[in-house]
Amino acid sequence: MQRREFLATLGATALTPTLGRHLLAFGEDAAPPECHGPGFASPRDAIKADREKLLYVVGIYTGTRITQPDYLATADVDPGSSRYGQIVHRLPMPNAGDELHHFGWNACSSCHGDPTKSRRYLVVPGLKSSRIHVIDVLDPANPRMHKVIEPEEVLRKTDLSAPHTVHCLADGTIMISMLGDAKGRGPGGFLTLNENFEITGRWERSAGGMKFNYDYWYQPRHNVMVSSEWAAPQTYELGFKMEDVEAGKFGSRLHFWDWQRRVILKTVELGQDGLIPLEVRFHHDPASTHGYVGAALSSNVWHWHKDQGDWDVQKVVSVKPIEVQGWDFPVPGLITDILLSMDDRFLYFSNWLHGDIRQYDISDPGRPKLAGQVWCGGVTGKDVRVRGRKLSGGPQMLQLSLDGKRLYVTNSLQSTWDNQFYPDLAGDGSWMLQIDVDAKNGGLSINENFLVDFGKEPAGPARAHEMRFPGGDCTSDIFV
């Protein structure tokens, strides 16, 4: 049996103590000499990788007054370069109105050791258009369009719309969480592409138990996938309305799936303390059952792990709402993105409305301790400036370097919500910052020498959302 086939079946088998020790050792050490392929054999190998020099980030015009296609921007993040902090390449999409949002790789560390795989293509969907772009980054500094899957094909073959999270699987399949059906209603589902970027159908055998969909992460050693809920496209595209929350049109549940059988095993209702659970993050250690999700509206972080054969979910961090002049109600932090360092030591999340990024020590996974905090805008009126620019909007998407020492942040959430909560963002454009991280003792500080100002783009101010490194990153690489 090939290693790829063996790993693909791991989730369905019980690990004997001997086999478990062997796999743990393999996960901690470098790959055997005969292994090749994308990504890294283990989180430890990823941490030792070379420092990132380029970064991909989506630039968005959808929802602004500028009628131009969204684009993939390549930023220079090498401090030794004369173009440090500048965009060095822009690849416009063929059509306007996509709303590029989240994107991912065709292959990552989940299929490390397979010589037939390479981390060469970015899969970049349009949240609003349901169009899926495949971008060739063989030349990392000069991405080129490889293929476009039109929305008509997506809707016809899957009855799904609004693509969100992109992950590769160990066998080379690419899976994308979809937030709605062809008419923009819940619950959505999961679309699959083969290695030739052809739609092969839907991953789930049944969507029974789902009301909505959003993010997901899988851990094959434990035969589990965890998914979260936002809302149906026909709800979130109209902006945030409290009456929609009261009517149950936003999610509040986590789903634990049987990875092999592709059905939901357990659904956990988080209630009022878990409204709008968004980004799902497992430990990078594939032997661990610990993971986290941030509930945006309730502004709480929930922790899960497997306890005595069942999945236990507990609230472990709470961000209290604050009084802000001009608001009729206490303002929640609105936790919109979270991630874990590659060594599983620190958890980071952004409070998009309050305007701060927090770092928590999760050495004890069920008892996070605040270790660092930095302010980057927000509705509280804090006047934070980098290289002369006031940081309008609030911190949103996060990406952490593999060694855990540099945290990158952008400030756009989604076009309708941007326009609702930060109306000046369309005219100001986004910013991208680099936060210096004390990865030993904890602590965050803004790098005053780095700013990518999307307010000065050639076609006019653009918004910026998710980021990826050519060598892999803390939110795309899954280890098996």
MOGIDA-V442933 format. One record per residue. N is the residue number from 1. SS is DSSP state (a for helix, b for strand, c for the rest). PHI is phi in whole degrees, 0 to 359 (none if undefined). NEAR is the number of other ideal C-beta (glycine too) atoms within 12 Angstrom. Layout:
{{N;SS;PHI;NEAR} {N;SS;PHI;NEAR}}
This chain:
{{1;c;none;9} {2;c;289;18} {3;a;303;28} {4;a;300;27} {5;a;293;16} {6;a;298;23} {7;a;294;34} {8;a;295;27} {9;c;262;22} {10;a;303;34} {11;a;299;28} {12;a;265;19} {13;c;241;19} {14;c;277;14} {15;c;279;21} {16;c;286;10} {17;a;306;10} {18;a;295;10} {19;a;296;17} {20;a;299;19} {21;a;295;14} {22;a;297;17} {23;a;291;28} {24;a;297;21} {25;a;296;18} {26;a;296;29} {27;a;292;31} {28;a;268;24} {29;c;255;19} {30;c;294;19} {31;c;294;27} {32;c;303;14} {33;c;304;9} {34;c;281;12} {35;c;278;26} {36;c;224;19} {37;c;118;30} {38;c;283;34} {39;c;71;40} {40;c;232;39} {41;c;288;37} {42;c;203;34} {43;a;302;37} {44;a;299;27} {45;a;295;30} {46;a;298;40} {47;a;299;30} {48;c;274;19} {49;c;293;28} {50;c;298;18} {51;c;298;22} {52;c;295;34} {53;c;242;25} {54;b;233;34} {55;b;216;44} {56;b;262;48} {57;b;214;51} {58;b;277;47} {59;b;254;48} {60;b;235;51} {61;c;252;39} {62;c;303;37} {63;c;89;36} {64;c;253;34} {65;c;278;18} {66;c;263;27} {67;c;267;14} {68;c;222;26} {69;c;295;31} {70;c;295;46} {71;b;210;39} {72;b;262;42} {73;b;261;44} {74;b;250;36} {75;b;255;43} {76;b;274;28} {77;c;241;41} {78;c;267;26} {79;c;297;18} {80;c;272;10} {81;c;268;18} {82;c;288;10} {83;c;249;19} {84;c;305;23} {85;c;80;29} {86;c;242;25} {87;b;277;35} {88;b;254;27} {89;b;200;26} {90;b;228;28} {91;b;247;32} {92;b;286;29} {93;c;284;35} {94;c;292;22} {95;c;229;25} {96;c;273;24} {97;c;91;25} {98;c;287;39} {99;c;54;43} {100;b;301;50} {101;b;222;49} {102;b;260;43} {103;b;208;44} {104;b;203;44} {105;b;262;40} {106;c;287;41} {107;c;207;40} {108;c;212;42} {109;a;293;42} {110;a;295;44} {111;a;241;41} {112;c;299;38} {113;c;97;33} {114;c;263;34} {115;c;293;17} {116;c;275;18} {117;c;254;31} {118;c;214;24} {119;c;276;34} {120;c;243;27} {121;b;240;37} {122;b;265;44} {123;b;256;46} {124;b;237;52} {125;b;276;46} {126;b;258;42} {127;c;298;47} {128;c;274;33} {129;c;274;35} {130;c;67;42} {131;c;276;36} {132;b;243;50} {133;b;256;40} {134;b;245;36} {135;b;243;41} {136;b;272;24} {137;c;242;34} {138;c;306;17} {139;c;263;16} {140;c;302;28} {141;c;275;25} {142;c;222;19} {143;c;301;34} {144;b;227;22} {145;b;291;26} {146;b;254;22} {147;b;201;24} {148;b;233;26} {149;b;260;36} {150;c;285;21} {151;a;299;31} {152;a;300;17} {153;a;289;22} {154;a;300;34} {155;a;293;26} {156;a;292;16} {157;a;273;24} {158;a;229;34} {159;c;56;24} {160;b;233;42} {161;b;213;40} {162;b;60;48} {163;b;292;47} {164;b;235;49} {165;b;276;41} {166;b;247;43} {167;b;229;43} {168;b;271;42} {169;c;253;40} {170;c;296;39} {171;c;267;27} {172;c;96;32} {173;c;293;33} {174;b;248;43} {175;b;239;44} {176;b;233;48} {177;b;287;48} {178;b;240;50} {179;b;270;46} {180;b;210;39} {181;b;270;28} {182;c;298;23} {183;c;257;16} {184;c;82;28} {185;c;260;27} {186;c;284;32} {187;c;266;37} {188;c;79;48} {189;b;176;41} {190;b;225;43} {191;b;267;45} {192;b;238;34} {193;b;238;37} {194;c;272;20} {195;c;294;24} {196;c;265;16} {197;c;61;33} {198;c;252;19} {199;b;293;35} {200;b;252;23} {201;b;128;24} {202;b;247;28} {203;c;283;35} {204;c;288;32} {205;c;279;17} {206;c;207;19} {207;c;261;31} {208;c;302;16} {209;c;101;24} {210;c;271;34} {211;c;256;32} {212;c;218;44} {213;c;219;48} {214;c;199;49} {215;c;255;46} {216;b;204;46} {217;b;209;46} {218;b;240;40} {219;b;227;37} {220;a;295;35} {221;a;298;37} {222;a;251;38} {223;c;52;29} {224;b;220;39} {225;b;230;40} {226;b;244;45} {227;b;233;50} {228;c;236;48} {229;c;228;45} {230;c;251;50} {231;b;191;43} {232;c;287;33} {233;a;306;37} {234;a;292;23} {235;a;264;33} {236;a;290;41} {237;c;292;31} {238;c;268;20} {239;c;94;22} {240;c;271;30} {241;c;226;19} {242;a;297;15} {243;a;294;13} {244;a;290;24} {245;a;295;22} {246;a;296;12} {247;c;274;12} {248;c;76;21} {249;c;268;29} {250;b;240;35} {251;c;284;42} {252;c;206;34} {253;b;225;35} {254;b;250;48} {255;b;242;46} {256;b;255;36} {257;b;257;41} {258;b;283;25} {259;c;297;36} {260;c;281;22} {261;c;276;17} {262;c;65;29} {263;b;225;23} {264;b;285;32} {265;b;269;27} {266;b;209;24} {267;b;243;29} {268;b;249;32} {269;b;276;22} {270;c;273;33} {271;a;70;20} {272;a;295;19} {273;a;274;25} {274;a;227;36} {275;c;287;37} {276;c;59;42} {277;b;288;49} {278;b;250;52} {279;b;289;45} {280;b;255;44} {281;b;226;45} {282;b;276;46} {283;c;309;38} {284;c;286;46} {285;c;299;31} {286;c;291;40} {287;c;276;30} {288;c;274;29} {289;c;255;29} {290;c;277;38} {291;b;199;48} {292;b;215;45} {293;b;218;50} {294;b;260;51} {295;b;269;46} {296;c;299;45} {297;c;292;41} {298;c;282;32} {299;c;57;38} {300;b;233;38} {301;b;253;46} {302;b;250;47} {303;b;245;41} {304;b;233;39} {305;b;197;29} {306;b;268;27} {307;b;235;15} {308;c;53;8} {309;c;86;12} {310;b;232;16} {311;b;272;32} {312;b;252;23} {313;b;234;37} {314;b;222;27} {315;b;283;29} {316;b;235;33} {317;b;222;35} {318;b;232;24} {319;c;254;38} {320;c;285;15} {321;c;293;22} {322;b;232;24} {323;c;277;15} {324;c;231;21} {325;c;301;10} {326;c;95;10} {327;c;260;17} {328;c;277;9} {329;c;211;13} {330;c;301;16} {331;b;272;28} {332;c;287;37} {333;c;296;39} {334;c;60;40} {335;b;290;44} {336;b;249;47} {337;b;212;45} {338;b;223;52} {339;b;205;50} {340;b;243;43} {341;c;296;42} {342;c;298;41} {343;c;270;32} {344;c;62;33} {345;c;270;33} {346;b;235;42} {347;b;248;50} {348;b;236;50} {349;b;212;49} {350;b;249;50} {351;b;262;44} {352;c;296;46} {353;c;274;37} {354;c;295;38} {355;c;100;38} {356;b;240;37} {357;b;248;52} {358;b;241;41} {359;b;240;38} {360;b;239;36} {361;b;281;28} {362;c;244;37} {363;c;304;19} {364;c;259;16} {365;c;303;34} {366;c;271;25} {367;c;223;18} {368;c;299;34} {369;b;236;20} {370;b;299;25} {371;b;241;26} {372;b;196;31} {373;b;204;26} {374;b;215;36} {375;b;255;30} {376;c;221;45} {377;c;95;41} {378;c;104;35} {379;c;273;32} {380;c;280;25} {381;c;87;20} {382;c;295;21} {383;c;266;15} {384;c;252;30} {385;b;232;19} {386;b;230;30} {387;c;49;22} {388;c;87;13} {389;b;263;29} {390;b;286;23} {391;c;276;40} {392;c;282;36} {393;c;71;46} {394;c;221;44} {395;c;295;49} {396;c;227;51} {397;c;288;47} {398;b;236;47} {399;b;214;47} {400;b;247;49} {401;c;297;37} {402;c;298;37} {403;c;276;28} {404;c;79;37} {405;c;258;27} {406;b;224;37} {407;b;249;50} {408;b;259;48} {409;b;217;51} {410;b;238;49} {411;c;234;52} {412;c;260;51} {413;c;261;44} {414;c;198;43} {415;a;305;38} {416;a;294;30} {417;a;288;38} {418;a;303;40} {419;a;295;25} {420;a;282;24} {421;a;264;34} {422;c;227;34} {423;c;299;20} {424;c;286;24} {425;a;296;39} {426;a;297;30} {427;a;272;21} {428;a;280;29} {429;c;77;39} {430;c;278;50} {431;b;231;44} {432;b;234;51} {433;b;247;49} {434;b;242;40} {435;b;257;39} {436;b;282;27} {437;b;243;37} {438;c;274;22} {439;c;277;28} {440;c;259;16} {441;c;254;13} {442;c;93;27} {443;c;139;23} {444;b;226;37} {445;b;207;26} {446;b;287;34} {447;c;284;28} {448;c;288;17} {449;c;265;16} {450;c;236;31} {451;c;203;37} {452;b;257;39} {453;b;262;32} {454;a;282;43} {455;a;282;32} {456;a;243;22} {457;c;287;31} {458;c;304;18} {459;c;268;25} {460;c;116;21} {461;c;303;31} {462;c;236;47} {463;b;261;49} {464;b;233;46} {465;b;232;49} {466;b;286;48} {467;b;231;47} {468;b;220;43} {469;c;259;41} {470;c;304;37} {471;c;270;34} {472;c;99;38} {473;c;207;44} {474;c;280;49} {475;c;243;40} {476;c;241;43} {477;c;277;43} {478;c;244;47} {479;c;253;43} {480;c;245;44}}
